Amino acid sequence: MNTRREFLRIASAAAITLPSKGLFGQTSHTTAPRKVRVGIVGGRFGLGFQFHEHPDCIVEAVSDLRPERLAALQETYRCEKGYVSLEEMIKDSKVEAIFLATPAPDHVRHTRLCLNAGKHVLSAVPAAMTLEECAQLAAAVKTSGLIYMMGETSCWQQLTISARKFHQEGRFGHLYYTESEYHHPGLESLYFEHGKRTWRHGLPPMHYPTHCTSHLISVTGERLAEVSCHGWGDDHPIVKDNAHGNPFWTETALFRTDHGNSMRVAIWWRGAQKGGERARYFGDKMSFYFSDPTGSASASIVRAETSPENDSGGFERSSQILEPYPLIPWWKTDLLPEPLRHDSGHEGSHCFITHEFVDAVSKGRKPFVDVHEALAYTVPGMIAHQSALQGGTSLKIPIITG
């Protein structure tokens, strides 16, 4: 099948066009002046990316502390050079950029190690675990002058790319309210390994907020300025005894943005829910709903209309037009190099993360999710959790600039 022809057919049916500059780093792939030599650390999450397929990239080395995971990285990326630790990898002068698919509590420490060794960094989420670490990260990136990018998947979900385009075209009108959900019941399976607690054990839900906060910030550029948050827990041993002192399985926050708009974020890790990351955008001209988690409905658009109708109580209201929105496979377009034009993890986002980092490093440009954007996604969750611990007290959210 001619993928571009098929995409144009789908795009035409959905009444949209190819994206303009600003959906992320560039409008389409152009060959870089050189190939970036990347090192990949972390043989679990790190297995799901496409650096070995990118025409402007060479996977120079891989690393993991565990022999079986190191072997899996070498097989996936067809890379003979393997290191038993990040500390050994950063000594390799041929490695110029490193993807850190390591546990969240190590992200800032590992990033600083890499930057101090002169390596550009792509980090898994979240950017940091504490406000102190956020300040350390911002300062380290500023001092180094090197490229830092956070690999937030929700920025490159296919529906998020569509929402970003709608916003840039003014289709929403005034986008006054957004809501995002990260529902992941059953995380307890990741709380223990070989009978020992992992870093995820009892982690406050709002300390992993970026899958949600990015749904708004990556679309409009707004910053979350104030929050009131509430949590729910029970008598389960995990929320009664954990290193974080966290009593909550679920946390639900209402944010005010620096533009005076609202955002609701619901991060729930226990209960009767369908999993996934999804958003809804509400404007005075148009609203956009991601697909229903039960699978009973596709994504949809609601358009504001002025013609009157009566509700079930007999009262007059304005009629609205509901339209199904077919998923646009942006990964089929020339936004990506041809070898990366295939579906990938987290709703097609992994190929975009791979490309954005390689392209930013090879061309010396700022990545879409640089350190300031990464902290804008991360910090609000930390403050939201503090609000929940205080019974929903409204708290201001600081901007950490380094």
N, C-alpha and C positions, 0 to 999 in steps of 0.2 A: 504493500500500500504506500502511496506517496503521502507521507505524514504531513507535510506542509499543506498539500491540497486538501487533505481531510480536515486539518485544523481550520483552514479558511472556510470550509463548508460549515463546520460547527460554529465558528465565530459569527458567520453571517446569520445563521439561524438564531443565534443569541443576541444579535444586533449589537455586537461590539467589534472593535478593530484591534489590530496589533498594538501592543503597549507603547506609550511614549516614554521618553527618557525620564527616569526617576522612579520607576517601579522597583528597581534596585540598581546596582552599580552602573549599568550601561544598557543600551538599547538592544544590542546583539553582539554575539561573539566575533571578535576580530583576533587574528593570530598575534600572539605576544612576541616581543622582540627576542625572548629567550625562554628556556624551560626552567621552571622552579623545581628545586630539589627538596622534597618534603620528607620529613620523618613522622611516623605515626606511632603514638604511644597509647596502649590500651586495647587488649585483644578481646573485648566484648563489644561494647558500643562501637569501637573503632573499626570493626569489620564491615560496617554497613555503608561505606562511602566509596567514591569512584575516582580517587586520585590516579590510579593506574590506567584509567580510561581517558584522562584529560590530555589533549594533544600538547598542552603547554606545561606539562608536569612530569617529573620522574620521581617515583617512590624510591628514595635513596636508602632508607633504613626503616626498620620497625623495632618496637620494643615492648616487652611485658615482663613483669617479675616472674610469671608462671610459665614454665617451659611449654605446656600444652597450648596456652594462648599465644605465646610467641610463635609457635609453629603454625597456628591458624592464621596469624597475620602474614607470615611469610608466604603461605599458600595463597591466600586471598589476593595479595598485592604482587605476587610473583617476584618477591624480593629476597635475595640471598643474604643480605646483610641484616643480622639481628643483634640487638643489644639486650642485656639482662636488666637494664635500668635506664631511666631517663638521664641520670647523672652521667652514665657512660655515653649515651647518644649525643649529648650536647657538646662533647669533646670532638665530635666528627666535623671537620671543617667543611665537608661537602654538603652537610645538611644545613639549609638556610632558613627553613620554616618548619614548624612542628605543630601537628594536630594533637591536642591533649584530650583524649577520650578517657580520662582518669576520674576517680571518685571525686565528688563535689568538694569535700573538705580539703582536697589537695590542689584545687584549681589555682588559687592565688600563689601558693608556694611554688608550684610547678611553673606558672607563668613567669614569675620573677626569676627563677633559675634560667629559663629559656632566654628572656630578654637580656639578662646579665651576660649570657653567652653569645649575644648578638643574633639571636634567632627570632624571626617573626612568629606569631602565635595565633592559632585558632583553638579556642577553648570550648569544651562542652558546657552546658548550662548546669546551674546558674553561675554567674560571674564570680560570686563570692558568698560567704556564709555569714559574715558579720559586717557591721558598718565600718569597723576598724579595717577589716580586709578590703572593703571597697575603696577606702582612702589610700591604702597601700597600693592597690592595683592601679588606680588613676595616676598616682605619683610615679610608679614604675614605668608605665607606658609613656608618660610625658617625658621623663628623663631619658628613656632609651631612644626615642625618635623612631621606633620601629612600629610595624603594623600589628595591631591586636584586633582580633575579630571574635565575636561569640557566635556559636553555631545554633541559633534559635530556630527550631523547625517551623513554628507557627508563622513566622514571617514569610515563608515560602510554600505554605499550603496553597494549593491551586485556587481555592476560594478566597484566601487572603489576598493573593495577587489581584484577583478580580475586584475585591473591595477597594484595594489601593487605587486601581484604575478608575473605579466609579468616583472615588473621592476627588482625584485629580481633575476629572472632567466636570465636577460640580453636580453630579447626578443625584447625590443625597440631598442637596440643598444645605440646610444647616443640620449637621450631624450632632444631635443634642444628647444622645444616649447610646451606649454600647454595652453589651454584656457578653461575657466569655466564661466558659466552663471547662475545667479540667477534671474529669471524673475518672478515677482509676481505682475501683474497688479491687481488693485482693492483693494489695501491695505487700501484705505480710509475708508472701513467698520470697520477697527480696530482703526481708529484715534479718534473716539468719543465713549463715553459710558455715557448713561443717560444725554446727552447734554453737557458733559464736555470733554475736550481734554485728551487723554491718552498719555502715554510716547512715543508712536509711532508717534504722530502727528508731521509731518515735519522732522522726523529723517533723517539725511543724509544717502543715500544708503550705502556708504562705511563705515559707522559706524556699519554695520551689515554684515561684509565681510566673516565670517568664513565658510559659506556654500560653498564658492568658493575657498578661499585660501587653505583650507584643501585638496582640490582635488589634488594639487601638493605636498604640504609639507608632507602630510601623506603618500604619495607614495614614494618620493625620499629622504625626510629629508632635502632638501634644505631650505634656508632662503631667503626671499624676501628682497633685499638690496637697491633698488632704484625704484622710480616710477614717471611716468608722467600720469596725469589723467585729463579727461574732463567731464563736466557735462552738462545736458540739463534741462531747466525748462521753464515754460510758465507764463501766468498771473493768474494762479489759486490762490485763496486766501491762500491755504495751504502753497505754496512755496513763498508767499509774506509776510506771517506773521506766524512765528513759533518760539518756544523758542530757537531753534538751530541757527537761522539766516541762514538757509539752503535754497538756491534758486533752488535746483535740484530735479527732479524726477528720473533721470537716471544718473549714473556715470560709465564711462568706463576707465579702467586703463591698462597701459602697465608697467609691472614690469620687472626688471632685477634681477636675482637670484645671490646668492654668488658663484654659479658655472659658472656664465656667460651666463646662459640660459634665456629664455623669457617666460613670462606668461601674457596673457590677461584676465582680469576679467571684466565682464559686469553685473552690478547690476541695474536692471531696474524695476521701480515700477509704470510705466504708459506707455500707448501706445498699439499698436496692436501687441501682442506677446502671445505665449503660455507659461503658467507658468511652473515652475520646476527648479531643479538644475541638471545641466548636464556638462560633461567635454569632451574634446578631447585631446589626447596625440599624439605628432608627434615625431617620432624617425627616424634615418637614416636607420634602418632595418625594423621597423614595426610601424604602427600608429594604434590607437584605438579610435573609435568614440562611445560615448554613443548613445542611441536610439534617433531618430529624434523627436523633440517636437510635430510635427504635427501628429505623429503616422504613417507616411508613410513609415518608415524604422526602422528595428531593429538595435541593436548595431552591429558594424561591425569592421573588421580588414582589414588594407591595408598592403600588404607585398611588399617591394621593389624588383624589378626584373630588370635584365639587358637586356632582349630581347627588340629589338627596335620596335616601332610602329610610325605611323604618326598621328599628331593631326589634327583638323578640318581645319587648315590653310595649311596643307601639310608639316609641319616641323616635323623632327624626334624627338622622346622623348623615355624615357624608359617606357616599359610597367609595369603596376602595377597589382597586384592580389587583388581583393576585395572579402572578405568572410563574410557572415553573422555570427554573434557571438551570439549563444543562451545564454540567461541569465542563469547564474549558481546560483541556490538557496543555497548559502552558509549556510543559516540558517537551512538547513536540515541536516547538518553534525554534527559530534561530536565536532566541535568548540564550540558548545553550550551544556549546560545540556539538557537532553532529554525533560523536560517539557517546555523548551523555544524554541524548534525546530518548530517554526511556523512563518508565515509572521507577520510583525509588521509595525508600522508607519515609515514614511520617508524611503520608499523603503527597508524595512526589517532591519532598523538600530536599532530600539529601544531595541530589545532583546539583541543585541550585547553590547549596552551601559549599559544596566542593568547588564549583566554578567561581563563585564570588571570591573565595579566599585565594585561589590560584591566580585569578585575573588581577586582584588587587595587589598581590605581591609582585607579579611579573611586570605590572605597569606602574608600580609605585603610587597607587591611588588609595584614598580612604575607602575602606569597606563599608557596606551598608550598615552593618551592626558593629560600629567601632566601640571603643571603651565607654564613651559618653552614652551611646544608645544602650549598651549592655547594662550599665548601671541604672539607667532610667527604667529598664525592665525589672531589675533585681531589687533595688532599694525599697520600692513601695511595699513589697511583700513583707519585708522585715518590720516595717512600721505598722503594717496591718496586723501582724501577729501580736505586737505590743498592745495595740488597741484591743484585740480580742482578750488578752490577759487582763486588761483593765475594764472588761465588761462593755466594750463598745465605745469607749471614750474617743472623741474626734481628735486626731493627731495630725500635725503638719508633717510633710515629707520633705526631707532635705535634698538638695541637689549637690552631689559630690563631683567636683570638677578636677581635683588634683592640683 
